[in-house]
Amino acid sequence: MAYDFDTVVDRRGTSSVKWDYEEKYTGMTGLLPLWVADMDFPAPPEIMGAIRRRVDHGIFGYVREPDSYFEAAAAWLARRHSWHVPREWMVASPGVLPSLSAAILAFTQPGEGILLQPPVYHPFAMRVRFNGRRVVENPLVVRDGTWQMDLDGLEKVIDQGTRMLVFCSPHNPVARVWERDTLSRLEQICRARGVLIVSDEIHNDLVMPGFRHVPIAALSEEAALNAVTLVAATKTFNIAGLGGSLAVIPDEDLRTRFEAVQHAVFSAAPNAVAVAASEAAWRHGEQWLDELLVYIKGNYDLLRGFLAERLPSVRVFPLEGTYLALLDMSSLGLPDAPLKHLLLRDARVWLDEGTKFGRGGEGMQRLNLACPRSLLAQALERMEKAFPRTTA
């Protein structure tokens, strides 16, 4: 490989949520953190060079996103996802979660229902409730060892007050890359019932070999007009601490309403360094990403093989997209709180408990594969030493 993903970089002392707050969040120290969804890899050197050039300039006054920023994003979406996005559809935003809040405020009223499909990224429900809306749940189901959408159930839970679906594609934490046929049926149900789809596609570039991400707005012209799609370079290239994202909104009326809320709530000035970093990522990050995906697939293969041979009581669901592996530990027979305690106290490994993601997450743990292979191996060996005390 041209890029190095094996070197362990010490992240302590950088205010890293993942590495510097273990005692505050868990009451323990000496943990190996494989939880929050950022990578333990430095950003690509092409991005680092763009950041250095911007920093060396030395002046950080108010800026705007240049045309070249949107051109780079459009070229990336066309190249990686065969999705051709005109400039006028794109609205710059501070981040995907701020965009989600803006969409909730722009397109729904207090007390109206917003659909979620748990287990799913937990800030979705937080944003719905904090903004005074009602969570309507249509849980995913496990069929033949993989997570599926319950589309028959979806039709049943939509009521007259349901206005929006907050969709996760690829899905975090179950690591699904949704098939075109499934997306088409989902989109048709929502459109027929007057439910707007807000699709968080921040993991769209993180897709394993043999799978292909389909933007829901790319299904058809009708689908595009009933969708708000949230994308960013931040997850793909490990620059989430810089911020910045795009909302792709083909419908002009929806776009106008969304922009009005943004102007009312957020500063119009972007982060100057984030603009430089994202544009460099979209223009020059392709080879790094391709090698990253190979490395993450190798980590997944290590995880799957280790569990099958040495921890057969733990099952991992197939990894289709994201770098987040969902582990089923229900066969251990432990309630969720003792399971979490076992991992933290005995294994000294910090994962994300599945209950964080809502219904269906019971007995599950989410493990971040975006780390040097030696750290993953160390975590698995710690788990192996701790678990026999429970499985004997």
Contacts in CASP RR format, 6 or more apart in sequence:
PFRMAT RR
TARGET T0000
AUTHOR 0000-0000-0000
METHOD contacts of the structure
MODEL  1
MAYDFDTVVDRRGTSSVKWDYEEKYTGMTGLLPLWVADMDFPAPPEIMGA
IRRRVDHGIFGYVREPDSYFEAAAAWLARRHSWHVPREWMVASPGVLPSL
SAAILAFTQPGEGILLQPPVYHPFAMRVRFNGRRVVENPLVVRDGTWQMD
LDGLEKVIDQGTRMLVFCSPHNPVARVWERDTLSRLEQICRARGVLIVSD
EIHNDLVMPGFRHVPIAALSEEAALNAVTLVAATKTFNIAGLGGSLAVIP
DEDLRTRFEAVQHAVFSAAPNAVAVAASEAAWRHGEQWLDELLVYIKGNY
DLLRGFLAERLPSVRVFPLEGTYLALLDMSSLGLPDAPLKHLLLRDARVW
LDEGTKFGRGGEGMQRLNLACPRSLLAQALERMEKAFPRTTA
1 291 0 8 1.000
1 294 0 8 1.000
1 295 0 8 1.000
2 287 0 8 1.000
2 291 0 8 1.000
3 44 0 8 1.000
3 287 0 8 1.000
3 288 0 8 1.000
3 291 0 8 1.000
3 292 0 8 1.000
5 41 0 8 1.000
5 291 0 8 1.000
5 292 0 8 1.000
5 295 0 8 1.000
5 372 0 8 1.000
5 373 0 8 1.000
6 372 0 8 1.000
6 373 0 8 1.000
6 374 0 8 1.000
7 372 0 8 1.000
8 40 0 8 1.000
8 372 0 8 1.000
8 374 0 8 1.000
8 375 0 8 1.000
9 40 0 8 1.000
9 41 0 8 1.000
9 42 0 8 1.000
11 18 0 8 1.000
11 19 0 8 1.000
11 20 0 8 1.000
11 40 0 8 1.000
12 19 0 8 1.000
12 20 0 8 1.000
13 19 0 8 1.000
13 20 0 8 1.000
14 20 0 8 1.000
17 36 0 8 1.000
17 38 0 8 1.000
18 33 0 8 1.000
18 35 0 8 1.000
18 36 0 8 1.000
18 38 0 8 1.000
18 40 0 8 1.000
19 33 0 8 1.000
22 28 0 8 1.000
22 29 0 8 1.000
22 30 0 8 1.000
22 31 0 8 1.000
22 33 0 8 1.000
22 350 0 8 1.000
23 29 0 8 1.000
26 344 0 8 1.000
26 350 0 8 1.000
28 344 0 8 1.000
28 345 0 8 1.000
28 348 0 8 1.000
30 348 0 8 1.000
31 344 0 8 1.000
31 348 0 8 1.000
31 349 0 8 1.000
31 350 0 8 1.000
32 348 0 8 1.000
32 349 0 8 1.000
32 350 0 8 1.000
32 375 0 8 1.000
32 378 0 8 1.000
32 379 0 8 1.000
32 382 0 8 1.000
33 350 0 8 1.000
34 349 0 8 1.000
34 350 0 8 1.000
34 351 0 8 1.000
34 367 0 8 1.000
34 368 0 8 1.000
34 369 0 8 1.000
34 371 0 8 1.000
34 375 0 8 1.000
34 376 0 8 1.000
34 379 0 8 1.000
35 350 0 8 1.000
35 351 0 8 1.000
35 352 0 8 1.000
35 366 0 8 1.000
35 368 0 8 1.000
36 352 0 8 1.000
36 368 0 8 1.000
37 172 0 8 1.000
37 235 0 8 1.000
37 322 0 8 1.000
37 323 0 8 1.000
37 324 0 8 1.000
37 368 0 8 1.000
37 370 0 8 1.000
38 238 0 8 1.000
38 240 0 8 1.000
38 368 0 8 1.000
38 370 0 8 1.000
39 238 0 8 1.000
39 323 0 8 1.000
39 368 0 8 1.000
39 370 0 8 1.000
39 371 0 8 1.000
40 370 0 8 1.000
40 371 0 8 1.000
40 372 0 8 1.000
40 375 0 8 1.000
41 238 0 8 1.000
41 292 0 8 1.000
41 370 0 8 1.000
41 371 0 8 1.000
41 372 0 8 1.000
42 48 0 8 1.000
42 238 0 8 1.000
43 51 0 8 1.000
43 237 0 8 1.000
43 238 0 8 1.000
43 239 0 8 1.000
43 277 0 8 1.000
43 281 0 8 1.000
44 237 0 8 1.000
44 281 0 8 1.000
44 284 0 8 1.000
44 285 0 8 1.000
44 288 0 8 1.000
46 280 0 8 1.000
46 281 0 8 1.000
46 283 0 8 1.000
46 284 0 8 1.000
46 285 0 8 1.000
46 288 0 8 1.000
47 237 0 8 1.000
47 239 0 8 1.000
47 277 0 8 1.000
47 280 0 8 1.000
47 281 0 8 1.000
47 284 0 8 1.000
47 285 0 8 1.000
49 280 0 8 1.000
50 276 0 8 1.000
50 277 0 8 1.000
50 279 0 8 1.000
50 280 0 8 1.000
51 273 0 8 1.000
51 276 0 8 1.000
51 277 0 8 1.000
51 280 0 8 1.000
53 276 0 8 1.000
54 272 0 8 1.000
54 273 0 8 1.000
54 276 0 8 1.000
55 273 0 8 1.000
60 272 0 8 1.000
60 273 0 8 1.000
61 272 0 8 1.000
62 269 0 8 1.000
63 269 0 8 1.000
63 270 0 8 1.000
63 272 0 8 1.000
63 275 0 8 1.000
64 269 0 8 1.000
64 270 0 8 1.000
65 92 0 8 1.000
65 270 0 8 1.000
65 275 0 8 1.000
66 275 0 8 1.000
66 279 0 8 1.000
67 87 0 8 1.000
68 279 0 8 1.000
69 92 0 8 1.000
69 275 0 8 1.000
69 278 0 8 1.000
69 279 0 8 1.000
70 87 0 8 1.000
70 90 0 8 1.000
70 92 0 8 1.000
70 246 0 8 1.000
71 87 0 8 1.000
72 278 0 8 1.000
72 279 0 8 1.000
72 282 0 8 1.000
72 283 0 8 1.000
73 85 0 8 1.000
73 90 0 8 1.000
73 231 0 8 1.000
73 233 0 8 1.000
73 246 0 8 1.000
73 278 0 8 1.000
73 282 0 8 1.000
74 84 0 8 1.000
74 85 0 8 1.000
74 86 0 8 1.000
74 87 0 8 1.000
74 90 0 8 1.000
75 282 0 8 1.000
75 283 0 8 1.000
76 282 0 8 1.000
77 83 0 8 1.000
77 84 0 8 1.000
77 85 0 8 1.000
77 215 0 8 1.000
77 231 0 8 1.000
78 84 0 8 1.000
78 85 0 8 1.000
79 286 0 8 1.000
80 204 0 8 1.000
80 205 0 8 1.000
80 286 0 8 1.000
81 204 0 8 1.000
81 213 0 8 1.000
81 214 0 8 1.000
81 215 0 8 1.000
81 218 0 8 1.000
82 218 0 8 1.000
83 215 0 8 1.000
83 217 0 8 1.000
83 218 0 8 1.000
85 248 0 8 1.000
88 255 0 8 1.000
89 248 0 8 1.000
89 249 0 8 1.000
89 250 0 8 1.000
89 255 0 8 1.000
90 246 0 8 1.000
90 247 0 8 1.000
90 248 0 8 1.000
91 246 0 8 1.000
91 247 0 8 1.000
91 248 0 8 1.000
91 249 0 8 1.000
91 255 0 8 1.000
91 258 0 8 1.000
91 259 0 8 1.000
91 262 0 8 1.000
92 244 0 8 1.000
92 245 0 8 1.000
92 246 0 8 1.000
92 270 0 8 1.000
93 99 0 8 1.000
93 102 0 8 1.000
93 230 0 8 1.000
93 244 0 8 1.000
93 245 0 8 1.000
93 246 0 8 1.000
93 247 0 8 1.000
93 262 0 8 1.000
93 266 0 8 1.000
94 243 0 8 1.000
94 244 0 8 1.000
94 245 0 8 1.000
94 266 0 8 1.000
94 267 0 8 1.000
94 270 0 8 1.000
94 271 0 8 1.000
95 230 0 8 1.000
95 232 0 8 1.000
95 234 0 8 1.000
95 243 0 8 1.000
95 244 0 8 1.000
95 245 0 8 1.000
96 200 0 8 1.000
96 202 0 8 1.000
96 230 0 8 1.000
96 231 0 8 1.000
96 232 0 8 1.000
96 234 0 8 1.000
96 245 0 8 1.000
97 123 0 8 1.000
97 127 0 8 1.000
98 245 0 8 1.000
98 265 0 8 1.000
98 266 0 8 1.000
99 228 0 8 1.000
99 230 0 8 1.000
99 245 0 8 1.000
99 247 0 8 1.000
100 123 0 8 1.000
100 124 0 8 1.000
100 127 0 8 1.000
100 166 0 8 1.000
100 198 0 8 1.000
100 200 0 8 1.000
100 230 0 8 1.000
101 127 0 8 1.000
101 130 0 8 1.000
101 131 0 8 1.000
101 265 0 8 1.000
102 247 0 8 1.000
102 258 0 8 1.000
102 261 0 8 1.000
102 262 0 8 1.000
102 265 0 8 1.000
102 266 0 8 1.000
103 164 0 8 1.000
103 198 0 8 1.000
103 228 0 8 1.000
103 247 0 8 1.000
103 258 0 8 1.000
104 114 0 8 1.000
104 127 0 8 1.000
104 128 0 8 1.000
104 131 0 8 1.000
104 133 0 8 1.000
104 164 0 8 1.000
105 131 0 8 1.000
105 261 0 8 1.000
105 265 0 8 1.000
106 254 0 8 1.000
106 257 0 8 1.000
106 258 0 8 1.000
106 260 0 8 1.000
106 261 0 8 1.000
107 163 0 8 1.000
107 164 0 8 1.000
107 196 0 8 1.000
107 198 0 8 1.000
107 228 0 8 1.000
107 254 0 8 1.000
107 257 0 8 1.000
107 258 0 8 1.000
108 114 0 8 1.000
108 133 0 8 1.000
108 163 0 8 1.000
108 164 0 8 1.000
109 163 0 8 1.000
110 131 0 8 1.000
110 132 0 8 1.000
110 133 0 8 1.000
111 132 0 8 1.000
111 133 0 8 1.000
111 134 0 8 1.000
112 133 0 8 1.000
112 134 0 8 1.000
112 161 0 8 1.000
112 162 0 8 1.000
112 163 0 8 1.000
112 164 0 8 1.000
113 128 0 8 1.000
113 133 0 8 1.000
113 134 0 8 1.000
113 135 0 8 1.000
113 136 0 8 1.000
113 159 0 8 1.000
113 161 0 8 1.000
113 162 0 8 1.000
113 163 0 8 1.000
113 164 0 8 1.000
114 128 0 8 1.000
114 133 0 8 1.000
114 134 0 8 1.000
114 135 0 8 1.000
114 136 0 8 1.000
114 162 0 8 1.000
114 163 0 8 1.000
114 164 0 8 1.000
114 165 0 8 1.000
114 166 0 8 1.000
115 136 0 8 1.000
115 137 0 8 1.000
115 138 0 8 1.000
115 154 0 8 1.000
115 157 0 8 1.000
115 158 0 8 1.000
115 162 0 8 1.000
115 164 0 8 1.000
115 165 0 8 1.000
115 166 0 8 1.000
115 195 0 8 1.000
116 124 0 8 1.000
116 125 0 8 1.000
116 128 0 8 1.000
116 135 0 8 1.000
116 136 0 8 1.000
116 137 0 8 1.000
116 138 0 8 1.000
116 165 0 8 1.000
116 166 0 8 1.000
117 137 0 8 1.000
117 138 0 8 1.000
117 139 0 8 1.000
117 140 0 8 1.000
117 149 0 8 1.000
117 154 0 8 1.000
117 167 0 8 1.000
117 168 0 8 1.000
117 171 0 8 1.000
118 125 0 8 1.000
118 137 0 8 1.000
118 139 0 8 1.000
118 140 0 8 1.000
118 357 0 8 1.000
118 358 0 8 1.000
118 359 0 8 1.000
118 360 0 8 1.000
118 361 0 8 1.000
119 139 0 8 1.000
119 140 0 8 1.000
119 173 0 8 1.000
119 174 0 8 1.000
119 354 0 8 1.000
119 357 0 8 1.000
119 358 0 8 1.000
119 359 0 8 1.000
119 360 0 8 1.000
119 361 0 8 1.000
119 364 0 8 1.000
120 140 0 8 1.000
120 168 0 8 1.000
120 171 0 8 1.000
120 172 0 8 1.000
120 173 0 8 1.000
120 357 0 8 1.000
120 358 0 8 1.000
121 168 0 8 1.000
121 172 0 8 1.000
121 173 0 8 1.000
121 200 0 8 1.000
121 357 0 8 1.000
122 356 0 8 1.000
122 357 0 8 1.000
122 358 0 8 1.000
124 166 0 8 1.000
124 168 0 8 1.000
124 200 0 8 1.000
125 135 0 8 1.000
125 358 0 8 1.000
128 134 0 8 1.000
128 135 0 8 1.000
128 166 0 8 1.000
129 135 0 8 1.000
136 157 0 8 1.000
136 158 0 8 1.000
136 159 0 8 1.000
136 162 0 8 1.000
137 157 0 8 1.000
137 359 0 8 1.000
138 149 0 8 1.000
138 150 0 8 1.000
138 153 0 8 1.000
138 154 0 8 1.000
138 157 0 8 1.000
139 150 0 8 1.000
139 359 0 8 1.000
139 360 0 8 1.000
140 147 0 8 1.000
140 148 0 8 1.000
140 149 0 8 1.000
140 150 0 8 1.000
140 171 0 8 1.000
140 174 0 8 1.000
140 360 0 8 1.000
141 147 0 8 1.000
141 148 0 8 1.000
141 150 0 8 1.000
142 148 0 8 1.000
145 317 0 8 1.000
145 318 0 8 1.000
146 176 0 8 1.000
146 317 0 8 1.000
146 318 0 8 1.000
147 171 0 8 1.000
147 174 0 8 1.000
147 176 0 8 1.000
147 317 0 8 1.000
148 182 0 8 1.000
149 178 0 8 1.000
149 182 0 8 1.000
149 186 0 8 1.000
151 182 0 8 1.000
151 185 0 8 1.000
151 186 0 8 1.000
151 189 0 8 1.000
154 186 0 8 1.000
154 189 0 8 1.000
155 189 0 8 1.000
155 193 0 8 1.000
158 189 0 8 1.000
158 193 0 8 1.000
158 195 0 8 1.000
162 193 0 8 1.000
162 195 0 8 1.000
163 194 0 8 1.000
163 195 0 8 1.000
163 196 0 8 1.000
164 195 0 8 1.000
164 196 0 8 1.000
164 197 0 8 1.000
164 198 0 8 1.000
165 186 0 8 1.000
165 190 0 8 1.000
165 195 0 8 1.000
165 196 0 8 1.000
165 197 0 8 1.000
165 198 0 8 1.000
166 198 0 8 1.000
166 200 0 8 1.000
167 186 0 8 1.000
167 197 0 8 1.000
167 198 0 8 1.000
167 199 0 8 1.000
167 200 0 8 1.000
167 216 0 8 1.000
168 199 0 8 1.000
168 200 0 8 1.000
169 177 0 8 1.000
169 178 0 8 1.000
169 183 0 8 1.000
169 199 0 8 1.000
169 200 0 8 1.000
169 201 0 8 1.000
169 203 0 8 1.000
169 204 0 8 1.000
169 213 0 8 1.000
169 215 0 8 1.000
169 216 0 8 1.000
170 176 0 8 1.000
170 177 0 8 1.000
170 178 0 8 1.000
170 201 0 8 1.000
170 203 0 8 1.000
170 204 0 8 1.000
170 206 0 8 1.000
170 207 0 8 1.000
170 213 0 8 1.000
170 320 0 8 1.000
170 321 0 8 1.000
170 322 0 8 1.000
171 178 0 8 1.000
171 322 0 8 1.000
172 203 0 8 1.000
172 322 0 8 1.000
172 324 0 8 1.000
173 322 0 8 1.000
173 324 0 8 1.000
173 326 0 8 1.000
173 352 0 8 1.000
173 354 0 8 1.000
173 357 0 8 1.000
173 364 0 8 1.000
173 366 0 8 1.000
174 317 0 8 1.000
174 326 0 8 1.000
175 317 0 8 1.000
175 318 0 8 1.000
175 319 0 8 1.000
175 320 0 8 1.000
175 321 0 8 1.000
175 322 0 8 1.000
175 324 0 8 1.000
175 325 0 8 1.000
175 326 0 8 1.000
176 320 0 8 1.000
176 321 0 8 1.000
177 207 0 8 1.000
177 208 0 8 1.000
177 211 0 8 1.000
177 212 0 8 1.000
177 213 0 8 1.000
177 320 0 8 1.000
177 321 0 8 1.000
178 186 0 8 1.000
178 214 0 8 1.000
179 214 0 8 1.000
180 214 0 8 1.000
180 219 0 8 1.000
183 214 0 8 1.000
183 216 0 8 1.000
183 219 0 8 1.000
184 219 0 8 1.000
186 197 0 8 1.000
186 216 0 8 1.000
187 197 0 8 1.000
187 216 0 8 1.000
187 219 0 8 1.000
187 220 0 8 1.000
187 223 0 8 1.000
187 226 0 8 1.000
187 227 0 8 1.000
189 195 0 8 1.000
190 196 0 8 1.000
190 197 0 8 1.000
190 226 0 8 1.000
191 222 0 8 1.000
191 223 0 8 1.000
191 226 0 8 1.000
194 226 0 8 1.000
196 226 0 8 1.000
196 227 0 8 1.000
196 228 0 8 1.000
196 254 0 8 1.000
197 216 0 8 1.000
197 226 0 8 1.000
197 227 0 8 1.000
197 228 0 8 1.000
198 227 0 8 1.000
198 228 0 8 1.000
198 230 0 8 1.000
199 215 0 8 1.000
199 216 0 8 1.000
199 217 0 8 1.000
199 227 0 8 1.000
199 228 0 8 1.000
199 229 0 8 1.000
199 230 0 8 1.000
200 230 0 8 1.000
201 213 0 8 1.000
201 215 0 8 1.000
201 216 0 8 1.000
201 229 0 8 1.000
201 230 0 8 1.000
201 231 0 8 1.000
202 230 0 8 1.000
202 231 0 8 1.000
202 232 0 8 1.000
202 234 0 8 1.000
202 235 0 8 1.000
202 245 0 8 1.000
203 235 0 8 1.000
203 321 0 8 1.000
203 322 0 8 1.000
204 213 0 8 1.000
204 215 0 8 1.000
204 231 0 8 1.000
205 213 0 8 1.000
205 235 0 8 1.000
205 236 0 8 1.000
205 289 0 8 1.000
206 235 0 8 1.000
206 236 0 8 1.000
206 293 0 8 1.000
206 296 0 8 1.000
206 321 0 8 1.000
206 322 0 8 1.000
206 323 0 8 1.000
207 213 0 8 1.000
207 293 0 8 1.000
207 320 0 8 1.000
207 321 0 8 1.000
208 293 0 8 1.000
208 296 0 8 1.000
208 297 0 8 1.000
208 300 0 8 1.000
208 319 0 8 1.000
208 320 0 8 1.000
208 321 0 8 1.000
209 293 0 8 1.000
209 294 0 8 1.000
209 297 0 8 1.000
211 320 0 8 1.000
211 321 0 8 1.000
213 321 0 8 1.000
215 229 0 8 1.000
216 223 0 8 1.000
216 227 0 8 1.000
216 229 0 8 1.000
217 223 0 8 1.000
217 224 0 8 1.000
217 227 0 8 1.000
217 229 0 8 1.000
217 248 0 8 1.000
217 250 0 8 1.000
218 224 0 8 1.000
224 250 0 8 1.000
224 251 0 8 1.000
225 250 0 8 1.000
225 251 0 8 1.000
226 251 0 8 1.000
227 250 0 8 1.000
228 247 0 8 1.000
228 248 0 8 1.000
228 249 0 8 1.000
228 254 0 8 1.000
228 258 0 8 1.000
229 247 0 8 1.000
229 248 0 8 1.000
229 249 0 8 1.000
230 245 0 8 1.000
230 246 0 8 1.000
230 247 0 8 1.000
230 248 0 8 1.000
231 245 0 8 1.000
231 246 0 8 1.000
231 248 0 8 1.000
232 243 0 8 1.000
232 244 0 8 1.000
232 245 0 8 1.000
232 246 0 8 1.000
232 278 0 8 1.000
233 239 0 8 1.000
233 277 0 8 1.000
233 278 0 8 1.000
233 281 0 8 1.000
233 282 0 8 1.000
234 240 0 8 1.000
234 241 0 8 1.000
234 242 0 8 1.000
234 243 0 8 1.000
234 244 0 8 1.000
234 245 0 8 1.000
234 278 0 8 1.000
236 281 0 8 1.000
236 289 0 8 1.000
237 277 0 8 1.000
237 281 0 8 1.000
237 285 0 8 1.000
237 288 0 8 1.000
237 289 0 8 1.000
238 370 0 8 1.000
239 274 0 8 1.000
239 277 0 8 1.000
239 278 0 8 1.000
239 281 0 8 1.000
242 271 0 8 1.000
242 273 0 8 1.000
242 274 0 8 1.000
242 277 0 8 1.000
242 278 0 8 1.000
243 271 0 8 1.000
243 274 0 8 1.000
244 270 0 8 1.000
244 271 0 8 1.000
244 274 0 8 1.000
244 278 0 8 1.000
247 258 0 8 1.000
249 255 0 8 1.000
249 258 0 8 1.000
292 370 0 8 1.000
295 373 0 8 1.000
296 323 0 8 1.000
296 369 0 8 1.000
296 370 0 8 1.000
297 319 0 8 1.000
298 373 0 8 1.000
299 323 0 8 1.000
299 369 0 8 1.000
299 370 0 8 1.000
299 371 0 8 1.000
299 373 0 8 1.000
299 376 0 8 1.000
300 316 0 8 1.000
300 319 0 8 1.000
300 325 0 8 1.000
300 369 0 8 1.000
302 373 0 8 1.000
302 376 0 8 1.000
302 377 0 8 1.000
302 380 0 8 1.000
303 316 0 8 1.000
303 325 0 8 1.000
303 367 0 8 1.000
303 369 0 8 1.000
303 376 0 8 1.000
303 380 0 8 1.000
304 316 0 8 1.000
306 377 0 8 1.000
306 380 0 8 1.000
306 384 0 8 1.000
307 314 0 8 1.000
307 315 0 8 1.000
307 316 0 8 1.000
307 327 0 8 1.000
307 380 0 8 1.000
310 380 0 8 1.000
310 384 0 8 1.000
311 380 0 8 1.000
311 383 0 8 1.000
311 384 0 8 1.000
311 387 0 8 1.000
313 329 0 8 1.000
313 331 0 8 1.000
313 332 0 8 1.000
313 387 0 8 1.000
313 391 0 8 1.000
314 327 0 8 1.000
314 328 0 8 1.000
314 329 0 8 1.000
314 331 0 8 1.000
314 332 0 8 1.000
314 383 0 8 1.000
314 387 0 8 1.000
315 327 0 8 1.000
315 328 0 8 1.000
315 331 0 8 1.000
316 325 0 8 1.000
316 326 0 8 1.000
316 327 0 8 1.000
316 328 0 8 1.000
317 325 0 8 1.000
317 326 0 8 1.000
317 327 0 8 1.000
317 328 0 8 1.000
319 325 0 8 1.000
319 369 0 8 1.000
323 368 0 8 1.000
323 369 0 8 1.000
323 370 0 8 1.000
324 366 0 8 1.000
324 367 0 8 1.000
324 368 0 8 1.000
324 369 0 8 1.000
325 366 0 8 1.000
325 367 0 8 1.000
325 368 0 8 1.000
325 369 0 8 1.000
326 354 0 8 1.000
326 364 0 8 1.000
326 365 0 8 1.000
326 366 0 8 1.000
326 367 0 8 1.000
327 351 0 8 1.000
327 364 0 8 1.000
327 365 0 8 1.000
327 366 0 8 1.000
327 367 0 8 1.000
328 363 0 8 1.000
328 364 0 8 1.000
329 339 0 8 1.000
329 363 0 8 1.000
329 364 0 8 1.000
329 365 0 8 1.000
330 362 0 8 1.000
330 363 0 8 1.000
330 364 0 8 1.000
332 339 0 8 1.000
332 387 0 8 1.000
332 390 0 8 1.000
332 391 0 8 1.000
334 342 0 8 1.000
334 363 0 8 1.000
334 390 0 8 1.000
336 353 0 8 1.000
336 354 0 8 1.000
336 355 0 8 1.000
336 362 0 8 1.000
336 363 0 8 1.000
339 353 0 8 1.000
339 363 0 8 1.000
339 365 0 8 1.000
340 353 0 8 1.000
342 386 0 8 1.000
342 387 0 8 1.000
342 390 0 8 1.000
343 349 0 8 1.000
343 350 0 8 1.000
343 351 0 8 1.000
343 365 0 8 1.000
343 383 0 8 1.000
343 386 0 8 1.000
344 350 0 8 1.000
346 386 0 8 1.000
346 389 0 8 1.000
347 379 0 8 1.000
347 382 0 8 1.000
347 383 0 8 1.000
347 385 0 8 1.000
347 386 0 8 1.000
347 387 0 8 1.000
348 382 0 8 1.000
348 386 0 8 1.000
349 379 0 8 1.000
349 382 0 8 1.000
349 383 0 8 1.000
351 365 0 8 1.000
351 366 0 8 1.000
351 367 0 8 1.000
352 365 0 8 1.000
352 366 0 8 1.000
352 367 0 8 1.000
353 364 0 8 1.000
353 365 0 8 1.000
353 366 0 8 1.000
354 360 0 8 1.000
354 361 0 8 1.000
354 362 0 8 1.000
354 363 0 8 1.000
354 364 0 8 1.000
354 365 0 8 1.000
354 366 0 8 1.000
355 361 0 8 1.000
355 362 0 8 1.000
355 363 0 8 1.000
355 364 0 8 1.000
357 364 0 8 1.000
357 366 0 8 1.000
367 379 0 8 1.000
369 376 0 8 1.000
END
